[in-house]
Amino acid sequence: MHLPQQRWQISAPQPDLAIAIANATGLSPIIAQVLVNRGLDTAEAAKIFLDPELEALPDPKQEFPDLIASINRIEQAIKNGDRITICGDYDVDGMTSTALLIRTLRLLGAIVEYEIPSRMTEGYGINERIVKDCRDRNVKLIITVDNGIAAYQAIALAESLNISVIVTDHHEVPADPTKIPPATAILNPKYHVDPDSPYAAIAGVGVAYVLALELSDRFGKRSELENPLLELFTLGTIADLASLTGINRRLVKRGLRLLSQSKVIGIIALINETGLTKDKQAGMKPEAIGFGLGPRINAIGRIGNPQVIIDLLTCEDMGEAIALAQECEATNRQRQELCKNIEQEAIAYMTKRKSADFDITQERVLVIVDREVQEDFPIAKRMGWHHGVIGIVASRLVERYGAPVFIGSYEDAENPEEDSSLDFKKESNHQGATIRFSVRGIPEFHVFHSLEYIASIRNNGGGHKAAGGFTLPAQNIDKLRTSLREFVDRENILPSHIMQLVKVDVLADLSEISLTLLQTCDRLQPCGLGNPDPVFYSQNVRVLSQQTRGKDKIKHLSLSIDNGNGDKLKAIAWRWGEYCPVPDYIDIAYKLRANQWQDTTSVELEIIGIREPMDIQNVNSSHQKLLEQSPKHLQLQYKPAPVITKFPQWQKLIEAPRPLPRPLLLYGCDRPADKFQGDVDCDRPNRDRIGGNQAYQTIVLWTLPPSFTHLQWLIATAKPDYIYIGSHIPSIPSIEQFRSQIQSLDLDNILNLLDLAQQWWISPSAIVSALRELGYICDFPPTLPLDGELIRMQKWYAIAIAKLAALFVNVG
């Protein structure tokens, strides 16, 4: 019997604030706590979040400096009868943006066509081939959507050919101003737009929407275009996983109501084909797009022809739309089969490696390539993994193993049709072979930074914090693994980070779970990136029965649990069939879902976290009733360190000259006093006995102090010339052990945080986090949830000496 390896990050309750927001909004305190967790710490902010229309929006023409110039140039092209080409992209953002502008320009009377680069042979964005084709067709204006901000060469070529280019994009702007393309106009929320603007978080389809809506105003066609454009904006924004905050939240909330009664022929056909009619009747939610419409659109971009989606979203004939929607459905089924097969191969490979003592928590990053996997399982002929879907599999492997995943698919430059079941060792040295990688990260692992770190060994690539992609010469595969090991060491990625992170909002009693609570949760919609569904957790849950579900090898875990009132609740844990059976009593983290069967609607739990039950009587009795209790104020003593006036030199203890200069101060957890003889003090500066001169020549840090503040005190009072750091790392208690320690405290008197932290060798912020978890009000800066503070301590104890020395150059 085993459970998934997870780390739970539970938000600290703030009962006073939650109750105040509950009173102002009519929400229950438990849901108000969720808003607090989202950073909505005033009644006014909470009200605007619940009803975004309350907030006045600025005029986009004031937010985007080039918007008026863009409208003027497009108006000129339409009136002159010039050919206009939309240069889109093959992902869902790029395809919906392309369709949105085509619908707009056609209605306004433009001569418009579009180009999508080939995923297989050209890659992302506008390129010189597209520009030259436009020249040959006498195109006078190119409008890029969801690309172009980094395409300096292609756009410079277009301008040299007297083809105007308007860039609409949302990706990062090149840091070097000379690399910004010489376009006629640039519309990008990251380019000359206030970072605090409500438009700052819009995706590519959002930029296209703003342009199209303002253009329709210029031609007096807003009433005809506004609703269909908003539907396409909503579809693209959700399916592209754009942040559902700011203006995105406002517009998506409005757009979902339109999608439920869509007038766009292609969307109607797709809704009917995907079986979302019930969702349409009940009111569309983002999950219906994220798991229903979005995958069908994305499947075409990944393994099909993007023209299918463009035609679907711009056609006016229902018969044509139905045929195109059926093609989307068939392509998505093919995509599902590809993903399932790749995932199963990868899991089997990892299971075999694990049995051979491979430990992903020590490796800390997973690099997995199709030919290496298939060489281990030589079953007849194997096809290489389709690079259009490996990103989806990478996300699933991150969820499964809790590690950053680099998943690669071979591409042979010289013999692309050669049998893919050939010997890997022979092929890995194949002249011209490359591996196309898709990357997905974990919170502590910045994907874009990792791609910068390996820039010298890879070809083209890019990404952001959570995801990315690149190509690699096949002969550099070993260098890639070595470089990534160096990167995770540099970034202090610890073995404790290599497990799935579950972010939990609030404790709930299962007896409180009801349709009323689910309906209250719906007031937080639309949920998605930036505004996730509320995650509740319940403790010591009794499992009444359990079974696996699903026809494929990857099965789901279905539970029936006791709600504490003599009734049963149904729960499902997707893709967790391998953990069946789970213990009779467990802690669970979950979301609420509506389960419709015939004419009956009930609440079902979607489990995303399972762990062994904690001792709730000793640890969380006050936490369980936190929102019902008056807050308890603690008196804390926490003195900031004096100003540092003398900055020492830093060196590793193992590399220090011998003998070490005296007088010497030895400090650290479990420091061995007998190893250092002569003029030596331990733990605290004690030079008063030498005429009041407290300076030491040397501090030996057997381990680092429990916090940065402790180290500041030590340096400020000891005034050393040299600091030598040992390689020892203090042990960190488990969350359960630490909570038990906290329970033993006498909290009736003033608590000296620095003394207690040094006594326990636990950071003051971790102590405060645990106290706040128990409902105490502490006059102390904001803290992470307890597990986050313990992880931060691990990173502190493992910090590189160069980083530490750099910190103190700037102190004072």
C-alpha positions in Angstrom: 0.0 0.0 0.0 1.5 3.3 -1.1 0.4 6.9 -1.7 1.6 9.5 -4.1 4.7 11.5 -3.0 3.4 15.1 -2.5 4.2 18.2 -0.6 1.3 20.2 0.6 1.4 24.0 0.8 -1.5 25.1 3.0 -2.3 28.8 3.1 -2.3 30.3 6.5 -5.8 31.2 7.8 -6.5 34.9 8.4 -9.8 34.7 10.2 -10.3 38.4 10.9 -9.8 39.4 7.3 -11.9 36.4 6.0 -14.8 37.4 8.3 -14.6 41.0 7.2 -14.7 40.1 3.5 -17.5 37.5 4.2 -19.6 40.2 5.8 -19.0 42.7 3.0 -19.7 40.2 0.1 -22.2 37.7 1.5 -19.8 34.8 1.1 -19.2 32.2 3.7 -16.0 32.7 5.8 -14.5 29.6 4.2 -14.9 31.0 0.7 -13.8 34.4 1.8 -10.6 32.8 3.0 -10.0 31.7 -0.5 -10.2 35.3 -1.7 -7.7 36.3 0.9 -5.4 33.6 -0.4 -5.7 35.2 -3.8 -4.4 38.5 -2.5 -7.8 40.2 -2.2 -7.3 41.7 1.2 -10.0 44.5 1.2 -13.7 44.5 0.8 -13.5 46.7 -2.2 -11.0 44.4 -4.0 -13.2 41.4 -3.3 -16.3 43.1 -4.6 -14.6 44.1 -7.9 -13.3 40.5 -8.2 -16.8 39.1 -7.8 -18.2 41.7 -10.2 -15.5 43.0 -12.5 -17.9 45.3 -14.3 -17.7 47.6 -11.3 -14.2 48.8 -12.3 -13.9 51.5 -14.9 -11.6 50.4 -17.8 -9.1 52.9 -19.4 -9.3 53.5 -23.1 -7.0 51.0 -24.9 -5.9 53.8 -27.2 -4.3 55.5 -24.2 -2.7 52.2 -23.1 -1.2 51.0 -26.4 0.9 53.9 -27.9 0.8 52.3 -31.5 -2.9 51.4 -31.5 -4.1 54.5 -33.4 -1.3 54.2 -35.9 -2.3 50.5 -36.5 -5.9 51.4 -37.1 -4.9 54.2 -39.5 -2.7 51.9 -41.5 -5.3 49.2 -41.7 -8.0 51.7 -42.7 -5.7 53.0 -45.5 -5.1 49.4 -46.8 -8.9 48.6 -46.8 -9.8 51.9 -48.6 -7.0 51.4 -51.2 -8.0 47.8 -51.9 -4.5 46.5 -50.8 -3.9 42.9 -50.0 -3.5 42.2 -46.3 -2.0 39.0 -44.9 -2.5 37.8 -41.4 0.6 35.8 -40.2 -0.6 33.5 -37.4 0.7 30.6 -35.5 -0.2 26.9 -35.1 -1.1 27.0 -31.4 -4.6 27.8 -30.1 -3.7 31.4 -29.3 -2.4 32.0 -32.8 -5.2 30.2 -34.6 -8.1 31.9 -32.7 -6.3 35.3 -33.2 -6.0 34.6 -36.9 -9.7 33.7 -37.2 -10.7 36.8 -35.1 -8.9 39.2 -37.4 -10.0 37.5 -40.6 -13.7 37.7 -39.5 -13.2 41.4 -38.7 -11.4 42.4 -41.8 -13.7 40.5 -44.1 -16.8 42.2 -42.6 -15.0 45.6 -43.0 -14.4 44.9 -46.7 -10.7 44.1 -46.7 -8.9 41.8 -49.2 -7.4 39.4 -46.6 -5.7 36.1 -46.5 -3.5 34.3 -43.9 -0.3 32.4 -43.5 0.6 29.8 -40.8 4.2 28.6 -40.7 4.7 24.8 -40.7 5.2 23.4 -37.3 7.2 20.5 -38.8 9.6 22.4 -41.1 9.6 26.1 -40.1 8.7 26.4 -36.5 7.2 29.4 -34.7 6.4 32.9 -36.2 6.8 35.0 -39.3 9.8 34.1 -41.4 11.6 35.2 -44.6 9.8 32.6 -46.7 6.4 34.0 -45.7 7.6 37.6 -46.4 8.9 36.6 -49.9 5.6 34.9 -50.7 3.7 38.0 -49.7 5.9 40.1 -52.0 5.1 37.7 -54.9 1.4 38.1 -54.2 1.7 41.9 -54.1 0.7 42.0 -50.4 1.0 45.6 -49.0 0.4 44.9 -45.3 1.2 42.0 -43.0 -0.4 41.8 -39.5 1.3 39.2 -37.2 -0.8 37.7 -34.4 0.7 35.9 -31.4 4.2 36.3 -32.9 6.6 38.9 -34.4 8.2 40.7 -31.5 11.4 38.7 -31.9 11.3 38.4 -35.7 13.8 41.2 -36.5 15.2 39.8 -39.8 11.9 38.8 -41.4 10.2 42.1 -40.5 13.3 44.1 -41.7 13.1 42.2 -45.0 9.4 43.1 -45.3 10.0 46.8 -44.7 12.8 46.8 -47.2 10.3 45.4 -49.7 7.8 48.2 -49.0 5.5 45.8 -47.1 4.2 47.4 -43.9 4.1 45.2 -40.8 1.9 45.6 -37.7 3.1 43.3 -34.9 0.5 42.1 -32.5 2.1 39.8 -29.9 2.3 39.2 -26.1 5.6 37.5 -25.8 8.7 38.9 -24.1 10.3 42.0 -25.8 14.0 41.6 -26.7 16.1 43.2 -24.0 18.4 44.7 -26.6 16.6 47.6 -28.2 18.5 47.0 -31.5 16.7 43.6 -31.8 13.2 45.1 -31.7 11.8 44.7 -35.2 11.5 47.8 -37.3 7.7 47.4 -37.7 5.2 50.1 -38.7 3.5 49.5 -35.4 3.9 47.2 -32.4 1.0 46.2 -30.1 2.3 44.2 -27.2 1.2 44.5 -23.5 4.9 44.2 -22.6 6.0 47.0 -25.0 5.6 50.6 -23.7 2.5 49.6 -21.7 2.3 50.2 -18.0 2.9 46.9 -16.1 0.0 47.8 -13.9 -2.4 48.3 -16.8 -5.5 46.0 -16.8 -4.4 45.0 -20.3 -0.9 43.8 -19.1 -2.0 40.1 -18.8 -3.8 39.6 -22.2 -2.6 36.9 -24.5 -2.1 37.1 -28.3 -5.8 36.8 -28.9 -6.4 39.6 -26.4 -4.2 42.0 -28.4 -6.0 41.0 -31.6 -9.3 41.5 -29.9 -8.4 45.0 -28.8 -7.2 45.9 -32.3 -10.3 44.4 -34.0 -12.8 46.1 -31.6 -11.2 49.5 -32.0 -11.1 49.0 -35.8 -14.8 48.1 -35.9 -15.5 51.3 -34.0 -13.6 53.3 -36.7 -15.9 51.7 -39.4 -19.1 51.9 -37.3 -19.4 48.1 -37.2 -19.0 47.4 -33.5 -22.6 46.2 -32.9 -22.1 43.5 -35.6 -18.7 42.3 -34.5 -18.6 42.7 -30.7 -20.2 39.5 -29.6 -18.6 37.0 -32.1 -15.2 38.7 -31.4 -15.7 38.3 -27.6 -16.6 34.6 -28.1 -13.3 34.0 -30.0 -11.4 36.0 -27.4 -12.9 33.8 -24.6 -12.2 30.6 -26.4 -8.6 31.5 -27.2 -7.8 33.0 -23.7 -9.0 30.0 -21.8 -7.6 27.3 -24.2 -4.2 29.1 -24.2 -4.1 29.0 -20.4 -3.8 32.8 -20.2 -4.1 34.3 -16.7 -7.8 34.8 -15.7 -7.1 38.0 -13.9 -7.5 41.7 -14.7 -9.3 42.4 -18.0 -9.1 38.8 -19.0 -11.3 37.9 -16.1 -13.8 40.6 -16.9 -14.1 39.8 -20.6 -14.0 36.0 -20.1 -16.8 36.2 -17.5 -18.9 38.1 -20.1 -17.8 35.9 -23.0 -18.8 32.6 -21.2 -22.4 33.8 -21.2 -22.2 34.4 -24.9 -20.6 31.0 -25.6 -23.5 29.3 -23.9 -25.8 30.8 -26.6 -23.2 31.1 -29.3 -24.1 32.6 -32.7 -20.7 31.6 -34.3 -21.4 28.7 -36.6 -18.1 26.9 -36.0 -18.3 27.1 -32.2 -21.9 25.7 -32.3 -20.7 22.8 -34.4 -17.8 22.1 -32.1 -19.9 22.3 -29.0 -22.4 19.8 -30.5 -19.6 17.5 -31.7 -17.9 17.4 -28.3 -21.1 16.6 -26.3 -21.1 19.8 -24.3 -24.7 20.5 -24.8 -25.5 20.1 -21.1 -22.7 22.6 -20.2 -24.2 24.9 -22.8 -27.6 24.7 -21.1 -26.3 25.1 -17.6 -23.9 27.9 -18.4 -20.4 27.4 -19.8 -17.4 27.2 -17.4 -13.8 27.5 -18.3 -13.3 23.8 -17.7 -15.7 23.0 -20.5 -13.3 24.9 -22.8 -10.1 23.7 -21.2 -11.1 20.0 -21.3 -13.7 20.1 -24.1 -13.2 22.6 -26.9 -9.6 23.6 -26.2 -8.1 20.1 -26.7 -9.9 19.6 -30.1 -8.5 23.0 -31.3 -5.0 22.3 -29.9 -4.9 18.8 -31.5 -5.2 20.3 -34.9 -2.4 22.7 -34.2 -0.2 19.9 -32.8 -0.7 17.1 -35.4 -3.0 18.5 -38.0 -3.5 21.4 -40.4 -4.3 24.7 -38.7 -6.4 25.7 -41.8 -9.1 23.4 -40.3 -9.5 25.6 -37.3 -9.3 28.9 -39.2 -11.9 27.7 -41.6 -14.1 26.3 -38.8 -14.1 29.6 -36.9 -14.7 31.8 -39.9 -17.2 29.7 -42.0 -20.9 30.6 -42.3 -22.2 27.2 -43.5 -23.3 24.7 -40.9 -22.7 21.7 -43.1 -19.1 22.8 -43.7 -18.7 23.6 -39.9 -20.0 20.1 -38.9 -17.5 18.4 -41.3 -14.7 20.5 -39.9 -15.7 19.9 -36.3 -15.8 16.1 -37.0 -12.2 16.4 -38.3 -11.2 18.1 -35.0 -12.8 15.3 -33.0 -11.0 12.6 -35.1 -7.7 14.4 -34.8 -8.1 14.8 -31.1 -8.7 11.1 -30.7 -5.5 10.4 -32.6 -3.7 12.9 -30.3 -5.1 11.1 -27.2 -3.8 7.8 -28.5 -0.4 9.2 -29.2 -0.2 10.8 -25.7 -1.3 7.6 -24.1 1.3 5.4 -25.8 4.1 7.9 -25.2 3.2 8.2 -21.5 3.0 4.4 -21.0 6.4 3.9 -22.6 7.9 6.6 -20.5 6.4 5.2 -17.3 7.6 1.7 -18.1 11.1 3.1 -18.8 11.1 5.0 -15.5 9.9 1.9 -13.5 12.7 -0.1 -15.0 15.3 2.6 -14.1 13.9 2.9 -10.6 14.4 -0.9 -10.1 18.0 -0.3 -11.2 18.4 2.2 -8.3 17.8 5.4 -10.3 16.6 8.0 -7.8 14.8 11.0 -9.4 15.0 12.9 -6.1 18.8 12.9 -6.4 18.9 13.6 -10.1 16.3 16.4 -9.7 15.6 16.7 -13.4 14.3 14.1 -15.8 15.7 14.0 -19.3 13.9 11.4 -21.4 14.3 10.7 -25.1 12.3 8.5 -27.4 15.1 6.3 -28.8 16.6 5.7 -25.3 13.2 4.5 -24.1 12.4 2.4 -27.1 15.9 0.8 -27.1 15.0 -0.6 -23.7 11.8 -2.0 -25.0 12.5 -3.4 -28.5 9.0 -4.3 -29.6 8.8 -4.8 -33.3 9.2 -1.4 -35.1 8.8 1.8 -33.2 7.8 5.2 -34.4 9.5 8.2 -32.9 7.5 10.3 -30.5 5.5 13.0 -32.3 7.0 16.3 -31.1 3.6 17.9 -31.4 2.3 16.1 -28.4 5.4 15.5 -26.2 4.6 18.7 -24.3 1.4 17.3 -23.0 3.2 14.1 -21.9 5.8 16.3 -20.2 3.1 17.9 -18.1 1.8 14.5 -17.0 5.3 13.3 -16.1 5.9 16.4 -14.0 2.6 15.7 -12.1 3.7 12.0 -11.7 7.3 12.5 -10.6 7.4 16.0 -9.3 10.5 16.8 -11.2 11.3 19.2 -14.1 10.9 17.2 -17.3 12.9 17.5 -20.6 11.2 15.1 -23.1 12.8 14.8 -26.5 12.0 13.3 -29.9 14.7 12.5 -32.5 14.7 14.2 -35.9 17.1 12.8 -38.5 18.3 15.4 -41.0 20.0 13.0 -43.5 17.6 10.0 -43.5 14.2 11.1 -42.2 12.5 8.0 -43.6 15.0 5.6 -42.1 13.6 2.8 -39.8 13.1 4.4 -36.4 13.8 1.1 -34.6 17.5 1.3 -35.5 20.1 0.9 -32.7 20.1 4.1 -30.5 23.9 4.1 -30.0 24.5 4.1 -33.7 21.9 6.8 -34.3 23.0 9.0 -31.5 26.1 9.9 -33.5 24.2 10.2 -36.7 25.5 13.2 -38.6 22.9 16.0 -38.6 20.5 14.4 -36.2 18.8 16.6 -33.7 16.5 16.1 -30.8 13.5 18.4 -30.3 12.7 18.9 -26.7 9.6 20.1 -24.8 10.2 21.3 -21.2 7.9 21.6 -18.2 9.1 22.9 -14.8 8.2 22.9 -11.1 7.8 26.1 -9.0 11.5 26.1 -8.0 12.8 25.4 -11.5 12.8 28.4 -13.9 12.6 26.8 -17.4 13.6 29.9 -19.3 16.7 30.4 -17.1 17.6 26.7 -17.6 17.5 27.3 -21.4 19.7 30.3 -21.1 22.2 28.1 -19.0 22.4 25.5 -21.8 22.4 28.0 -24.7 26.0 27.1 -25.7 25.1 23.5 -26.5 21.6 23.8 -28.0 20.1 25.3 -31.2 17.1 27.6 -31.3 14.6 27.6 -28.4 12.7 29.7 -26.0 10.1 29.7 -23.2 9.0 31.2 -20.0 9.1 30.3 -16.3 7.0 27.2 -16.5 7.5 25.8 -20.0 9.7 25.9 -23.1 11.2 24.1 -26.0 14.4 23.8 -28.0 16.3 21.7 -30.4 19.6 20.0 -29.5 22.3 18.4 -31.7 22.0 14.7 -30.8 25.7 14.4 -30.0 25.2 16.8 -27.1 22.7 14.7 -25.1 25.3 13.8 -22.4 26.4 17.4 -22.2 22.7 18.4 -21.7 22.4 16.0 -18.7 25.6 17.3 -17.2 24.7 20.9 -17.7 21.2 20.4 -16.1 22.8 18.8 -13.1 25.0 21.9 -12.7 22.0 24.1 -13.1 19.9 22.5 -10.4 22.9 22.6 -8.1 23.4 26.3 -8.9 19.7 27.0 -8.3 19.6 25.0 -5.0 17.0 22.6 -6.2 16.8 20.1 -3.4 15.6 16.5 -3.2 12.7 17.7 -1.1 11.5 19.8 -4.0 11.1 16.7 -6.2 7.6 15.8 -5.4 4.3 17.1 -6.6 3.3 20.4 -5.0 -0.3 20.7 -3.9 -1.5 24.2 -3.0 -4.3 24.1 -0.5 -6.6 26.9 0.4 -8.6 26.1 3.5 -9.6 23.3 5.9 -13.2 22.1 5.5 -15.4 19.7 7.4 -16.9 17.2 5.1 -20.3 17.8 6.7 -20.1 21.3 5.2 -19.8 20.0 1.6 -23.1 20.7 -0.2 -24.6 22.0 -3.4 -24.9 25.3 -1.7 -21.1 25.4 -1.1 -20.5 24.4 -4.7 -22.8 27.2 -5.9 -20.9 29.7 -3.7 -17.6 28.5 -5.3 -19.2 29.3 -8.7 -19.2 33.0 -7.7 -15.4 32.8 -8.0 -15.7 31.8 -11.7 -14.1 32.0 -14.2 -11.3 29.9 -12.6 -8.1 29.0 -14.3 -4.5 30.2 -14.4 -4.1 33.1 -11.9 -7.4 32.2 -10.2 -7.4 28.5 -9.6 -10.4 26.5 -8.4 -10.6 26.5 -4.5 -8.8 23.6 -3.0 -10.2 22.3 0.3 -8.7 19.7 2.6 -10.2 17.5 5.2 -8.5 15.3 7.8 -8.8 11.8 9.0 -11.4 11.0 6.3 -12.9 7.5 6.5 -12.9 5.5 3.3 -16.0 3.4 3.0 -15.2 1.7 -0.3 -12.8 2.1 -3.2 -12.3 0.8 -6.7 -10.5 1.6 -10.0 -12.3 2.9 -13.1 -11.3 3.3 -16.7 -10.8 1.0 -19.7 -7.2 1.9 -20.5 -4.1 0.8 -18.6 -4.0 4.2 -16.9 -6.9 3.9 -14.5 -8.7 6.2 -12.0 -9.3 5.8 -8.3 -12.9 6.0 -7.2 -13.8 6.4 -3.5 -16.9 6.5 -1.4 -16.1 8.4 1.9 -18.0 9.2 5.1 -19.1 12.8 5.4 -19.4 12.6 9.2 -23.2 12.9 9.1 -24.0 9.3 8.2 -24.0 10.0 4.5 -21.6 9.1 1.7 -19.7 11.4 -0.7 -18.3 10.2 -4.0 -14.7 11.1 -4.9 -12.6 10.6 -7.9 -8.8 10.8 -8.3 -7.9 10.9 -11.9 -5.0 8.7 -13.1 -4.4 7.4 -9.6 -5.7 3.8 -10.0 -2.3 2.5 -9.1 -2.7 3.7 -5.5 -5.7 1.5 -4.9 -6.2 0.4 -2.2 -5.5 3.5 0.0 -5.6 3.3 3.8 -9.0 3.3 5.6 -8.3 6.8 7.0 -6.6 9.5 5.0 -6.2 13.3 4.6 -7.5 14.5 1.3 -7.1 17.8 -0.7 -9.8 18.3 -3.3 -11.9 20.5 -5.5 -15.7 20.4 -5.8 -17.5 19.3 -8.9 -21.1 18.9 -10.0 -22.0 15.3 -10.8 -25.0 15.0 -13.0 -26.8 11.7 -13.3 -30.1 11.7 -15.2 -32.1 14.6 -13.7 -30.1 14.6 -10.4 -27.2 16.9 -9.5 -24.9 16.0 -6.6 -21.5 17.1 -5.3 -18.5 15.0 -6.1 -14.9 15.6 -4.8 -12.1 15.7 -7.3 -9.1 14.6 -5.2 -5.8 16.1 -6.0 -3.9 15.2 -2.8 -3.8 12.2 -0.5 -1.6 11.7 2.6 -1.5 9.7 5.8 -3.8 11.3 8.4 -2.2 13.7 10.9 -2.9 13.7 14.6 -5.7 16.2 14.4 -6.5 16.1 18.1 -3.1 17.4 19.2 -2.1 19.5 16.2 -5.1 21.1 14.6 -7.9 21.3 17.1 -7.6 25.1 17.1 -7.0 25.2 13.4 -10.3 23.3 12.7 -12.4 26.0 14.5 -10.2 28.9 13.5 -12.8 30.9 11.7 -15.1 30.5 14.7 -12.7 31.7 17.3 -11.4 35.1 18.4 -7.8 35.6 17.2 -5.0 35.2 19.9 -2.3 37.8 20.0 1.2 36.9 20.9 3.9 39.1 22.2 7.1 38.6 20.3 10.6 39.9 20.9 12.6 40.2 17.7 15.4 42.7 17.6 16.9 43.7 14.2 20.6 43.3 13.9 23.0 46.3 14.3 24.6 47.8 11.2 27.6 45.9 10.0 30.7 48.1 9.9 33.3 45.6 8.9 32.9 43.2 6.0 34.9 39.9 6.3 36.5 37.7 3.6 34.7 34.4 3.0 36.2 31.0 2.3 35.3 27.3 2.7 36.6 25.8 5.9 38.2 22.9 4.0 40.3 25.4 1.9 41.3 27.6 4.9 45.0 28.1 5.8 46.2 26.3 8.9 46.5 27.3 11.7 43.3 29.4 11.6 43.9 33.0 12.9 42.9 33.6 16.5 41.0 34.8 18.4 38.3 32.5 16.9 34.6 32.2 17.4 33.1 28.8 16.7 29.5 28.8 15.9 27.0 26.3 14.5 24.6 23.5 15.1 26.3 20.6 16.9 29.6 22.4 16.6 32.6 20.3 17.9 34.4 22.5 20.5 37.1 19.9 21.0 38.4 20.3 17.5 39.5 23.9 18.0 42.1 24.7 20.7 43.6 28.0 22.0 41.9 31.4 22.0 38.5 30.1 21.0 35.0 31.1 22.1 31.8 29.3 21.2 28.3 30.3 20.1 28.3 34.0 21.1 30.9 36.8 20.8 32.5 37.2 24.3 35.5 39.5 23.9 34.6 41.9 26.8 37.3 40.2 28.9 39.9 41.7 26.5 39.6 45.4 27.3 36.2 45.7 25.7 37.5 44.9 22.2 35.0 42.4 20.7 36.7 41.9 17.4 37.6 38.4 16.3 40.0 37.6 13.5 38.0 34.5 12.6 34.5 33.0 12.7 34.1 29.3 11.9 30.6 28.6 10.8 30.3 24.8 11.4 26.8 25.3 10.0 25.0 28.4 9.0 22.8 30.1 11.6 19.1 29.4 11.5 18.4 32.7 9.7 20.0 35.6 7.8 19.2 37.9 10.8 21.2 35.6 13.1 24.2 35.9 10.7 23.9 39.6 10.6 24.0 39.8 14.4 27.0 37.5 14.5 29.0 39.6 12.0 28.0 42.9 13.4 29.0 42.0 16.9 32.1 39.8 16.3 33.6 42.0 13.5 35.7 39.2 12.1 38.4 39.5 9.4 37.6 36.1 8.0 34.6 33.7 7.9 35.2 30.0 7.2 32.2 27.9 6.3 31.9 24.2 7.0 30.0 21.8 4.9 27.6 20.5 7.6 23.9 21.1 7.2 21.5 21.1 10.2 18.7 18.5 10.2 15.3 19.9 9.6 12.3 18.4 11.4 9.3 17.1 9.6 6.2 19.3 9.6 4.6 16.9 12.1 7.6 17.0 14.5 7.9 20.7 14.3 4.2 21.2 15.0 4.5 19.0 18.0 7.4 21.2 19.3 5.2 24.3 18.8 2.5 22.7 20.9 5.0 22.4 23.8 5.6 26.2 24.0 4.6 28.3 26.9 2.9 31.2 25.1 1.7 33.2 28.1 4.9 35.2 28.3 6.9 37.2 25.7 8.5 34.9 23.2 12.1 35.7 22.3 12.2 34.6 18.6 15.9 34.9 18.1 16.7 32.9 21.2 14.1 30.2 20.5 15.3 30.0 16.9 18.9 29.4 17.9 17.8 26.9 20.6 15.8 24.8 18.1 17.9 25.8 15.1 14.7 26.7 13.2 14.2 30.0 11.5 12.1 32.7 13.2 9.8 32.9 10.1 9.1 29.1 10.3 8.2 29.5 14.0 5.8 32.3 13.2 4.3 30.4 10.3 3.5 27.5 12.6 2.0 29.9 15.2 -0.1 31.6 12.6 -1.3 28.2 11.4 -2.7 27.7 14.9 -4.5 31.0 14.7 -2.2 33.3 16.6 -1.8 36.9 15.5 1.9 37.7 15.3 3.5 41.2 14.8 6.0 39.9 12.2 6.5 40.2 8.4 4.5 37.9 6.1 5.5 34.3 6.1 5.0 31.4 3.7 2.9 28.4 4.7 4.9 26.1 7.1 6.1 23.6 4.5 7.3 26.5 2.4 9.2 28.0 5.3 10.9 24.6 6.0 11.9 24.4 2.3 13.2 27.9 2.4 15.4 26.8 5.4 16.7 23.9 3.4 17.7 26.3 0.6 19.3 28.7 3.1 21.5 26.0 4.7 22.6 24.9 1.2 23.3 28.4 -0.2 26.5 28.8 -2.2 29.3 30.7 -0.5 29.7 33.1 -3.4 26.0 34.1 -3.0 26.4 34.5 0.7 29.4 36.8 0.4 27.6 38.9 -2.3 24.7 39.4 0.1 26.9 41.0 2.7 28.7 43.2 0.3 25.5 45.2 0.2 24.5 45.0 3.8 24.5 48.4 5.6 
